C-alpha cells in the first residue's frame, strides 16, 4: 500500500504555523496537574464490577450520581431511554475534551487537536453511513460525537446533504485529493468500504507524520501512538485473514509507519495460516495477548478476547505514560485514551443490559 500524503485540511488545526521542524509540547505543570485530577474521576475497576450486577435503569441512576449527571440532566428534556444515554455519553466526551483544550497552551492544543481528529473521521463516516442507508436525521445526530474540530451542528448539516458524493466534496476534514480514488470505487461498486478505508488511512498517516515531528519531550507519546497503529493493524490482519481476504485487499486496511514496518507486515500478509501468523506476533511485546486470544478463538470461535486484550494492553501503556512522568504531555494523551475506553465500556454495558445479554458475555468485552 502506498503511503498517502495528507494535505492540511482547513477543518484541522494546521501544523504550518509551527514551521516544519520539531514540535515541542513544553512544560505546563498547571495543565498536567489539572489533567491528573480529572483522571481520578474515571470509573474504577471495582465500579465496573458493581455496574455488571445492575439493571439498565440502575446503571442510569448510578451515572446520574456521577460525573455524568449534568450531561444526563441537561439532555433529559429532549431524549429518553437508550437515546438519552447515548447522547449523554457523547456530550460528556465533548465537554471533557473541551475542558482539556481550555486549560491547555497553544502547543498542547496542537497535540490534543491532532489526537482528536479521529473523531472528525468517525463522525464523517457516521454522516456518510446515514446518507447511504437513508437513516433519519435524528438517529444520525445522536450518533455524532463532535469532539474533533467540527461541531455536531456542522456535522448534522453535512449529513443532510443529499448524496454521498456531495458530502465527500463538501466536507472539510480530509483533502478531496486523498479520496478521489475511493470515490470512484464507490461509484463503481456502491459500497462505502473504500471511502472509509481512505479516511482511516488519511488520519493514521497524518498521525505518523505528526509523531515523527515530536521532540524528545514527546518520545513516550510517539511510542504510544505508533503502538496504537500497530494494534489497529493486528486486529485488521487477524479479522480479515479469518474472512479469507487476499493479501492485497487486507493491505488496504493497514497503515505502515515506515519501510521496516511495511516489510514486517508484508511477511505476515503472505502467511496463509492464521495460527502461523499468530506465532510470529507472539514474539511482540503483546505476545501473551495473542496467545490467549488464539486460545479463545479456537475454543469459542470468537475474537472478543483478542480485541479486548489488545485494547487492555494499550490502556496499560497509557497508564504507564502517566506514571513515568506525571508532569509531561504524556499525562494528557494517557488521560484521553483512558476516557475513550471508559465511554466504550459504558456503551457496551448499557447495550448489553438493554439486550438482556448474559453478564459473563458483557464482562468479556470490557477493557479494564
NUGU-283826 format. One record per residue (C-alpha): residue in three letters; residue number from 1; x negated, y, z negated. Coordinates in Angstrom, 1 decimal, decimal comma. Each point is the difference from the previous one (the first is absolute). Layout:
REM residues N
+-----+-----+--------+--------+--------+
: res :   n :      X :      Y :      Z :
+-----+-----+--------+--------+--------+
: ALA : NUM :      X :      Y :      Z :
...
+-----+-----+--------+--------+--------+
REM end
This chain:
REM residues 368
+-----+-----+--------+--------+--------+
: res :   n :      X :      Y :      Z :
+-----+-----+--------+--------+--------+
: UNK :   1 :    0,0 :    0,0 :    0,0 :
: UNK :   2 :   -1,4 :    3,3 :    1,0 :
: UNK :   3 :   -0,4 :    2,7 :   -2,7 :
: UNK :   4 :    2,5 :    2,8 :    0,3 :
: UNK :   5 :   -1,1 :    3,6 :   -0,1 :
: UNK :   6 :    2,5 :    1,9 :   -2,2 :
: UNK :   7 :    0,7 :    3,5 :    1,0 :
: UNK :   8 :    0,9 :    2,2 :   -3,0 :
: UNK :   9 :    3,8 :    0,4 :    0,0 :
: UNK :  10 :    1,5 :    3,4 :   -1,1 :
: UNK :  11 :    2,1 :   -2,0 :   -2,5 :
: UNK :  12 :   -3,1 :   -1,1 :   -1,9 :
: UNK :  13 :   -2,4 :    2,0 :   -2,2 :
: UNK :  14 :   -2,7 :    0,4 :    2,5 :
: UNK :  15 :   -3,7 :   -0,7 :   -0,7 :
: UNK :  16 :   -1,2 :    2,7 :    2,4 :
: UNK :  17 :   -0,2 :    2,8 :   -2,4 :
: UNK :  18 :   -2,5 :   -2,0 :   -2,1 :
: UNK :  19 :   -2,4 :   -0,4 :    2,9 :
: UNK :  20 :   -1,4 :   -3,2 :    1,2 :
: UNK :  21 :   -2,3 :   -0,8 :   -2,9 :
: UNK :  22 :    0,5 :   -1,9 :   -3,2 :
: UNK :  23 :    3,2 :    0,5 :   -2,0 :
: UNK :  24 :   -0,6 :    0,7 :   -3,7 :
: UNK :  25 :    2,8 :   -0,4 :   -2,5 :
: UNK :  26 :   -1,8 :    1,9 :   -2,6 :
: UNK :  27 :    0,2 :    0,0 :   -3,8 :
: UNK :  28 :    3,5 :    0,9 :   -1,3 :
: UNK :  29 :    0,4 :   -1,3 :   -3,6 :
: UNK :  30 :    3,3 :    1,7 :   -0,5 :
: UNK :  31 :    1,6 :   -1,9 :    2,8 :
: UNK :  32 :   -1,6 :   -3,3 :   -0,9 :
: UNK :  33 :    1,1 :    0,2 :   -3,6 :
: UNK :  34 :    3,6 :    0,9 :    1,0 :
: UNK :  35 :    0,0 :   -3,0 :    2,4 :
: UNK :  36 :   -1,2 :   -2,3 :   -2,7 :
: UNK :  37 :    2,8 :    1,2 :   -2,2 :
: UNK :  38 :    2,5 :   -0,6 :    2,8 :
: UNK :  39 :   -1,3 :   -3,6 :    0,3 :
: UNK :  40 :    1,0 :   -0,7 :   -3,6 :
: UNK :  41 :    3,6 :    0,3 :    1,0 :
: UNK :  42 :   -0,2 :   -2,8 :    2,6 :
: UNK :  43 :    1,9 :   -3,2 :   -0,9 :
: UNK :  44 :   -2,0 :   -2,5 :   -2,0 :
: UNK :  45 :   -0,2 :   -3,7 :    0,6 :
: UNK :  46 :    2,1 :   -0,8 :   -3,1 :
: UNK :  47 :    2,7 :    2,3 :    1,3 :
: UNK :  48 :    0,3 :   -2,0 :    3,3 :
: UNK :  49 :    0,6 :   -3,1 :   -2,2 :
: UNK :  50 :    2,8 :    1,8 :   -1,7 :
: UNK :  51 :    1,5 :    1,2 :    3,3 :
: UNK :  52 :    0,0 :   -3,5 :    1,4 :
: UNK :  53 :    2,3 :   -1,1 :   -2,8 :
: UNK :  54 :    2,5 :    2,8 :    0,7 :
: UNK :  55 :    3,0 :    0,3 :    2,4 :
: UNK :  56 :    0,1 :    2,6 :    2,8 :
: UNK :  57 :    2,0 :    2,4 :   -2,2 :
: UNK :  58 :   -2,3 :   -0,5 :   -3,0 :
: UNK :  59 :   -3,0 :    0,9 :    2,2 :
: UNK :  60 :    1,7 :    3,2 :    1,1 :
: UNK :  61 :    0,7 :    0,9 :   -3,6 :
: UNK :  62 :   -3,6 :   -0,7 :   -0,9 :
: UNK :  63 :   -1,3 :    2,2 :    2,8 :
: UNK :  64 :    2,4 :    2,8 :   -1,1 :
: UNK :  65 :   -1,9 :    0,0 :   -3,3 :
: UNK :  66 :   -3,3 :    0,3 :    1,7 :
: UNK :  67 :   -1,9 :    2,4 :    2,3 :
: UNK :  68 :    2,5 :   -0,8 :    2,7 :
: UNK :  69 :    2,9 :    1,6 :   -2,0 :
: UNK :  70 :   -0,1 :    3,4 :    1,7 :
: UNK :  71 :    0,0 :   -1,5 :    3,5 :
: UNK :  72 :    2,9 :   -2,3 :   -0,8 :
: UNK :  73 :    2,1 :    2,7 :   -1,7 :
: UNK :  74 :   -0,6 :    2,6 :    2,7 :
: UNK :  75 :    1,0 :   -2,4 :    2,8 :
: UNK :  76 :    3,0 :   -1,7 :   -1,8 :
: UNK :  77 :    2,5 :    2,5 :    1,4 :
: UNK :  78 :   -0,8 :   -1,0 :    3,6 :
: UNK :  79 :   -0,9 :   -3,7 :   -0,3 :
: UNK :  80 :    1,0 :   -3,1 :   -2,1 :
: UNK :  81 :   -1,1 :   -3,6 :   -0,5 :
: UNK :  82 :   -3,0 :   -1,2 :    2,1 :
: UNK :  83 :    0,0 :    3,1 :    2,1 :
: UNK :  84 :   -0,5 :    2,1 :   -3,0 :
: UNK :  85 :   -3,0 :   -2,0 :   -1,2 :
: UNK :  86 :   -1,6 :    0,0 :    3,5 :
: UNK :  87 :    0,4 :    3,7 :    0,3 :
: UNK :  88 :   -1,2 :    0,6 :   -3,6 :
: UNK :  89 :   -3,2 :   -2,1 :    0,5 :
: UNK :  90 :   -0,8 :    2,0 :    3,2 :
: UNK :  91 :    0,7 :    3,2 :   -1,8 :
: UNK :  92 :   -2,3 :   -1,0 :   -2,9 :
: UNK :  93 :   -2,8 :   -0,9 :    2,4 :
: UNK :  94 :    0,4 :    3,4 :    1,8 :
: UNK :  95 :    0,0 :    2,0 :   -3,2 :
: UNK :  96 :   -2,9 :   -1,9 :   -1,5 :
: UNK :  97 :   -2,2 :    0,6 :    3,0 :
: UNK :  98 :    1,2 :    3,6 :    0,3 :
: UNK :  99 :   -1,2 :    0,5 :   -3,6 :
: UNK : 100 :   -3,4 :   -1,5 :    0,8 :
: UNK : 101 :   -0,3 :    2,5 :    2,9 :
: UNK : 102 :    1,0 :    3,0 :   -2,3 :
: UNK : 103 :   -2,7 :   -0,8 :   -2,6 :
: UNK : 104 :   -2,7 :   -0,7 :    2,6 :
: UNK : 105 :   -2,5 :    2,3 :    1,8 :
: UNK : 106 :   -0,2 :    0,4 :    3,7 :
: UNK : 107 :   -2,7 :   -2,6 :    0,3 :
: UNK : 108 :    2,0 :   -2,5 :   -2,0 :
: UNK : 109 :    3,1 :    0,7 :    1,9 :
: UNK : 110 :   -1,8 :   -0,9 :    3,2 :
: UNK : 111 :   -0,7 :   -3,5 :   -1,5 :
: UNK : 112 :    3,6 :   -0,3 :   -1,3 :
: UNK : 113 :    1,5 :    1,0 :    3,3 :
: UNK : 114 :   -2,2 :   -2,4 :    2,0 :
: UNK : 115 :    1,2 :   -2,9 :   -2,2 :
: UNK : 116 :    3,6 :    1,1 :    0,1 :
: UNK : 117 :    0,1 :    0,1 :    3,8 :
: UNK : 118 :    1,0 :   -3,7 :   -0,2 :
: UNK : 119 :    3,5 :    1,3 :   -1,1 :
: UNK : 120 :    0,3 :    2,1 :    3,1 :
: UNK : 121 :   -0,7 :   -3,2 :    2,0 :
: UNK : 122 :    2,4 :   -2,1 :   -1,9 :
: UNK : 123 :    2,7 :    2,6 :    0,2 :
: UNK : 124 :   -0,4 :    0,4 :    3,7 :
: UNK : 125 :    0,4 :   -3,7 :    0,4 :
: UNK : 126 :    3,1 :    0,2 :   -2,1 :
: UNK : 127 :    1,4 :    2,7 :    2,2 :
: UNK : 128 :   -0,8 :   -2,0 :    3,2 :
: UNK : 129 :    1,6 :   -3,2 :   -1,4 :
: UNK : 130 :    3,1 :    2,0 :   -1,0 :
: UNK : 131 :    0,3 :    1,3 :    3,6 :
: UNK : 132 :   -0,8 :   -3,4 :    1,5 :
: UNK : 133 :    2,6 :   -1,8 :   -2,0 :
: UNK : 134 :    2,6 :    2,7 :    0,1 :
: UNK : 135 :    0,1 :    0,4 :   -3,8 :
: UNK : 136 :    2,0 :    2,8 :   -1,5 :
: UNK : 137 :   -1,7 :    3,1 :   -1,1 :
: UNK : 138 :    0,7 :   -0,5 :   -3,7 :
: UNK : 139 :   -1,7 :   -3,4 :   -0,2 :
: UNK : 140 :   -3,0 :    1,3 :    1,8 :
: UNK : 141 :   -0,3 :    3,0 :   -2,3 :
: UNK : 142 :    0,1 :   -2,2 :   -3,1 :
: UNK : 143 :   -2,9 :   -2,1 :    1,4 :
: UNK : 144 :   -2,2 :    3,1 :    0,7 :
: UNK : 145 :   -2,6 :    0,7 :   -2,7 :
: UNK : 146 :   -1,3 :    3,4 :    1,1 :
: UNK : 147 :   -3,2 :   -0,2 :   -2,1 :
: UNK : 148 :   -2,3 :    0,9 :    2,8 :
: UNK : 149 :   -0,3 :    3,3 :    2,0 :
: UNK : 150 :    3,6 :   -0,1 :    1,2 :
: UNK : 151 :    3,1 :    0,6 :   -2,2 :
: UNK : 152 :    3,0 :   -2,3 :    0,0 :
: UNK : 153 :    2,0 :    2,8 :    1,7 :
: UNK : 154 :   -2,6 :    0,2 :    2,9 :
: UNK : 155 :   -0,1 :   -3,8 :    0,3 :
: UNK : 156 :    3,9 :   -0,2 :    0,0 :
: UNK : 157 :    0,2 :    2,4 :    2,9 :
: UNK : 158 :   -2,6 :   -2,0 :    1,8 :
: UNK : 159 :    2,1 :   -3,2 :   -0,5 :
: UNK : 160 :    3,0 :    1,7 :    1,5 :
: UNK : 161 :   -1,7 :    0,4 :    3,4 :
: UNK : 162 :    1,8 :   -2,1 :    2,5 :
: UNK : 163 :   -2,7 :   -2,3 :    1,3 :
: UNK : 164 :   -3,2 :   -1,8 :   -1,2 :
: UNK : 165 :   -2,0 :    1,6 :    2,8 :
: UNK : 166 :    1,2 :    3,5 :   -1,0 :
: UNK : 167 :   -0,8 :   -0,6 :   -3,7 :
: UNK : 168 :   -3,6 :   -1,0 :    1,0 :
: UNK : 169 :   -0,4 :    3,0 :    2,3 :
: UNK : 170 :    1,3 :    2,5 :   -2,6 :
: UNK : 171 :   -1,6 :   -1,4 :   -3,2 :
: UNK : 172 :   -3,1 :    1,8 :   -1,3 :
: UNK : 173 :   -1,6 :   -2,8 :   -2,0 :
: UNK : 174 :   -2,2 :   -1,7 :    2,6 :
: UNK : 175 :   -1,3 :    1,4 :    3,2 :
: UNK : 176 :    2,1 :   -1,3 :    2,9 :
: UNK : 177 :   -3,2 :   -1,0 :    1,9 :
: UNK : 178 :   -0,4 :   -2,8 :   -2,6 :
: UNK : 179 :    3,5 :   -1,3 :    0,6 :
: UNK : 180 :    0,4 :    0,3 :    3,8 :
: UNK : 181 :   -1,0 :   -3,7 :    0,7 :
: UNK : 182 :    2,3 :   -1,2 :   -2,8 :
: UNK : 183 :    2,8 :    2,1 :    1,3 :
: UNK : 184 :   -0,4 :   -1,6 :    3,5 :
: UNK : 185 :    0,1 :   -3,4 :   -1,6 :
: UNK : 186 :    3,2 :    0,9 :   -1,9 :
: UNK : 187 :    1,7 :    1,1 :    3,3 :
: UNK : 188 :   -1,0 :   -3,2 :    1,7 :
: UNK : 189 :    0,9 :   -2,5 :   -2,8 :
: UNK : 190 :    2,5 :    2,0 :   -2,2 :
: UNK : 191 :   -1,9 :   -0,9 :   -3,3 :
: UNK : 192 :   -1,3 :    2,5 :   -2,6 :
: UNK : 193 :   -2,9 :   -2,3 :   -0,9 :
: UNK : 194 :   -2,6 :    1,6 :    2,3 :
: UNK : 195 :    0,9 :    3,5 :   -1,3 :
: UNK : 196 :   -0,1 :   -1,1 :   -3,7 :
: UNK : 197 :   -3,4 :   -1,6 :    0,6 :
: UNK : 198 :   -1,4 :    3,1 :    1,7 :
: UNK : 199 :    1,2 :    2,2 :   -2,9 :
: UNK : 200 :   -1,6 :   -2,3 :   -2,6 :
: UNK : 201 :   -3,3 :   -0,1 :    1,9 :
: UNK : 202 :    0,1 :    3,8 :    0,4 :
: UNK : 203 :    0,3 :    0,4 :   -3,8 :
: UNK : 204 :   -2,6 :   -2,5 :   -1,0 :
: UNK : 205 :   -2,5 :    1,0 :    2,7 :
: UNK : 206 :    0,3 :    3,6 :   -1,3 :
: UNK : 207 :   -0,4 :   -1,2 :   -3,5 :
: UNK : 208 :   -3,2 :   -1,8 :    0,9 :
: UNK : 209 :   -1,4 :    3,2 :    1,6 :
: UNK : 210 :    1,0 :    1,9 :   -3,2 :
: UNK : 211 :   -1,6 :   -2,5 :   -2,3 :
: UNK : 212 :   -3,3 :    0,2 :    1,9 :
: UNK : 213 :   -0,1 :    3,8 :   -0,5 :
: UNK : 214 :    0,4 :   -0,3 :   -3,8 :
: UNK : 215 :   -3,2 :    1,1 :   -1,8 :
: UNK : 216 :   -1,6 :   -2,1 :   -2,7 :
: UNK : 217 :    2,5 :    1,1 :   -2,7 :
: UNK : 218 :    2,6 :   -1,8 :    2,1 :
: UNK : 219 :   -1,9 :   -3,3 :    0,4 :
: UNK : 220 :    2,4 :   -2,0 :   -2,2 :
: UNK : 221 :    3,0 :    1,5 :    1,8 :
: UNK : 222 :   -1,6 :   -1,0 :    3,4 :
: UNK : 223 :   -0,5 :   -3,5 :   -1,3 :
: UNK : 224 :    3,6 :   -0,3 :   -1,1 :
: UNK : 225 :    1,4 :    1,4 :    3,3 :
: UNK : 226 :   -2,1 :   -2,5 :    2,1 :
: UNK : 227 :    1,1 :   -2,8 :   -2,4 :
: UNK : 228 :    3,6 :    0,9 :    0,6 :
: UNK : 229 :   -0,4 :   -0,1 :    3,8 :
: UNK : 230 :   -1,7 :   -3,4 :   -0,4 :
: UNK : 231 :    2,9 :   -1,4 :   -2,0 :
: UNK : 232 :    2,4 :    1,3 :    2,6 :
: UNK : 233 :   -2,0 :   -1,9 :    2,6 :
: UNK : 234 :    0,0 :   -3,2 :   -2,0 :
: UNK : 235 :    3,8 :    0,1 :   -0,4 :
: UNK : 236 :    0,6 :    0,7 :    3,7 :
: UNK : 237 :   -2,4 :   -2,8 :    1,0 :
: UNK : 238 :    1,5 :   -2,6 :   -2,3 :
: UNK : 239 :    3,6 :    0,8 :    0,8 :
: UNK : 240 :   -0,5 :    0,1 :    3,8 :
: UNK : 241 :   -2,2 :   -3,1 :    0,1 :
: UNK : 242 :    2,9 :   -1,8 :   -1,7 :
: UNK : 243 :    2,2 :    1,2 :    2,8 :
: UNK : 244 :   -2,4 :   -1,3 :    2,6 :
: UNK : 245 :   -0,6 :    3,3 :    1,7 :
: UNK : 246 :   -3,1 :    0,1 :    2,2 :
: UNK : 247 :   -3,1 :    1,8 :   -1,2 :
: UNK : 248 :    0,3 :    2,9 :    2,4 :
: UNK : 249 :    3,5 :    0,8 :   -1,3 :
: UNK : 250 :   -1,0 :   -0,4 :   -3,6 :
: UNK : 251 :   -2,9 :    2,5 :    0,5 :
: UNK : 252 :    2,5 :    2,6 :    1,0 :
: UNK : 253 :    1,3 :   -0,1 :   -3,6 :
: UNK : 254 :   -3,5 :    0,5 :   -1,5 :
: UNK : 255 :   -2,4 :    2,9 :   -0,6 :
: UNK : 256 :   -3,8 :   -0,4 :    0,1 :
: UNK : 257 :   -1,9 :    2,4 :   -2,2 :
: UNK : 258 :   -3,3 :   -0,4 :    1,9 :
: UNK : 259 :   -1,8 :   -2,4 :    2,4 :
: UNK : 260 :   -1,1 :   -2,4 :   -2,8 :
: UNK : 261 :    3,6 :   -0,2 :   -1,2 :
: UNK : 262 :    1,2 :   -0,6 :    3,6 :
: UNK : 263 :   -2,4 :   -2,9 :    0,4 :
: UNK : 264 :    1,1 :   -1,5 :   -3,3 :
: UNK : 265 :    3,7 :    0,2 :    1,0 :
: UNK : 266 :   -0,6 :   -1,3 :    3,5 :
: UNK : 267 :   -1,6 :   -3,2 :   -1,5 :
: UNK : 268 :    3,1 :   -0,5 :   -2,1 :
: UNK : 269 :    2,4 :    0,8 :    2,9 :
: UNK : 270 :   -1,7 :   -2,8 :    2,0 :
: UNK : 271 :    0,6 :   -2,6 :   -2,7 :
: UNK : 272 :    3,1 :   -2,0 :    0,9 :
: UNK : 273 :    0,8 :   -1,8 :   -3,3 :
: UNK : 274 :    1,3 :    2,3 :   -2,8 :
: UNK : 275 :   -1,7 :   -2,1 :   -2,7 :
: UNK : 276 :   -3,4 :    0,3 :    1,7 :
: UNK : 277 :    0,5 :    3,7 :    0,3 :
: UNK : 278 :    0,9 :    0,2 :   -3,7 :
: UNK : 279 :   -3,2 :   -1,7 :   -1,0 :
: UNK : 280 :   -2,0 :    2,8 :    1,7 :
: UNK : 281 :    2,0 :    2,5 :   -2,0 :
: UNK : 282 :   -0,6 :   -1,8 :   -3,2 :
: UNK : 283 :   -3,6 :    1,3 :    0,1 :
: UNK : 284 :    1,3 :    3,5 :   -0,5 :
: UNK : 285 :    0,5 :    1,8 :   -3,3 :
: UNK : 286 :    3,7 :   -0,9 :    0,1 :
: UNK : 287 :   -0,7 :   -3,6 :    0,8 :
: UNK : 288 :    1,7 :   -1,3 :   -3,1 :
: UNK : 289 :    3,2 :    1,7 :    1,2 :
: UNK : 290 :   -0,3 :   -1,7 :    3,4 :
: UNK : 291 :   -0,4 :   -3,4 :   -1,6 :
: UNK : 292 :    3,1 :    0,4 :   -2,2 :
: UNK : 293 :    2,0 :    1,4 :    2,8 :
: UNK : 294 :   -0,9 :   -2,9 :    2,3 :
: UNK : 295 :    1,0 :   -2,5 :   -2,7 :
: UNK : 296 :    3,4 :    1,7 :   -0,3 :
: UNK : 297 :    0,4 :    0,1 :    3,7 :
: UNK : 298 :   -0,6 :   -3,7 :    0,3 :
: UNK : 299 :    2,3 :   -0,8 :   -3,0 :
: UNK : 300 :    2,8 :    2,5 :    0,6 :
: UNK : 301 :   -0,4 :    1,1 :    3,7 :
: UNK : 302 :   -0,1 :    3,6 :   -1,3 :
: UNK : 303 :   -2,5 :    2,8 :    0,2 :
: UNK : 304 :    1,5 :    1,9 :   -2,9 :
: UNK : 305 :   -2,8 :   -1,0 :   -2,4 :
: UNK : 306 :   -2,7 :    0,9 :    2,5 :
: UNK : 307 :    1,5 :    3,4 :    0,6 :
: UNK : 308 :    0,7 :    0,9 :   -3,6 :
: UNK : 309 :   -3,5 :   -1,3 :   -1,0 :
: UNK : 310 :   -1,7 :    2,2 :    2,5 :
: UNK : 311 :    1,9 :    3,1 :   -1,1 :
: UNK : 312 :   -0,8 :   -0,9 :   -3,6 :
: UNK : 313 :   -3,6 :   -0,2 :    1,0 :
: UNK : 314 :    0,2 :    3,5 :    1,5 :
: UNK : 315 :    1,8 :    1,2 :   -3,2 :
: UNK : 316 :   -2,8 :   -1,3 :   -2,1 :
: UNK : 317 :   -2,4 :    1,9 :    2,3 :
: UNK : 318 :    2,0 :    3,1 :   -0,5 :
: UNK : 319 :   -0,2 :   -0,4 :   -3,8 :
: UNK : 320 :   -3,7 :   -0,5 :    0,2 :
: UNK : 321 :   -0,2 :    3,4 :    1,8 :
: UNK : 322 :    1,4 :    1,7 :   -3,0 :
: UNK : 323 :   -2,1 :   -1,9 :   -2,6 :
: UNK : 324 :   -3,3 :    0,5 :    1,8 :
: UNK : 325 :    0,3 :    3,8 :    0,0 :
: UNK : 326 :    3,0 :    1,7 :   -1,7 :
: UNK : 327 :   -1,1 :    3,4 :    1,2 :
: UNK : 328 :   -0,2 :   -0,5 :    3,8 :
: UNK : 329 :    2,2 :    0,0 :    3,1 :
: UNK : 330 :    0,3 :   -3,8 :   -0,3 :
: UNK : 331 :    2,5 :    0,6 :   -2,9 :
: UNK : 332 :    2,4 :    1,6 :    2,4 :
: UNK : 333 :   -0,2 :   -2,8 :    2,6 :
: UNK : 334 :    0,3 :   -2,7 :   -2,7 :
: UNK : 335 :    3,1 :    1,7 :   -1,4 :
: UNK : 336 :    1,7 :    0,5 :    3,4 :
: UNK : 337 :   -0,5 :   -3,7 :    0,9 :
: UNK : 338 :    1,3 :   -1,1 :   -3,4 :
: UNK : 339 :    3,0 :    2,2 :    0,3 :
: UNK : 340 :    0,8 :   -1,5 :    3,4 :
: UNK : 341 :   -0,2 :   -3,5 :   -1,4 :
: UNK : 342 :    2,4 :    1,0 :   -2,8 :
: UNK : 343 :    2,5 :    1,3 :    2,5 :
: UNK : 344 :   -0,4 :   -3,2 :    2,0 :
: UNK : 345 :    0,5 :   -2,2 :   -3,1 :
: UNK : 346 :    3,2 :    1,9 :   -1,0 :
: UNK : 347 :    1,4 :   -0,4 :    3,5 :
: UNK : 348 :   -0,6 :   -3,7 :   -0,1 :
: UNK : 349 :    1,5 :   -0,3 :   -3,5 :
: UNK : 350 :    3,1 :    1,9 :    0,9 :
: UNK : 351 :    0,6 :   -1,7 :    3,3 :
: UNK : 352 :   -0,6 :   -3,4 :   -1,6 :
: UNK : 353 :    2,5 :    0,7 :   -2,8 :
: UNK : 354 :    2,5 :    1,4 :    2,5 :
: UNK : 355 :   -0,2 :   -3,2 :    2,1 :
: UNK : 356 :    0,1 :   -2,3 :   -3,1 :
: UNK : 357 :   -3,4 :   -1,5 :    0,7 :
: UNK : 358 :   -1,7 :   -2,2 :   -2,6 :
: UNK : 359 :   -2,2 :    1,7 :   -2,5 :
: UNK : 360 :   -3,0 :   -2,2 :    0,9 :
: UNK : 361 :    0,3 :    0,9 :    3,7 :
: UNK : 362 :    0,1 :    3,7 :   -0,7 :
: UNK : 363 :   -2,9 :   -0,2 :   -2,4 :
: UNK : 364 :   -2,2 :   -1,7 :    2,6 :
: UNK : 365 :    0,4 :    3,1 :    2,2 :
: UNK : 366 :   -1,0 :    2,5 :   -2,6 :
: UNK : 367 :   -3,5 :    1,5 :   -0,1 :
: UNK : 368 :   -1,0 :    0,6 :   -3,6 :
+-----+-----+--------+--------+--------+
REM end
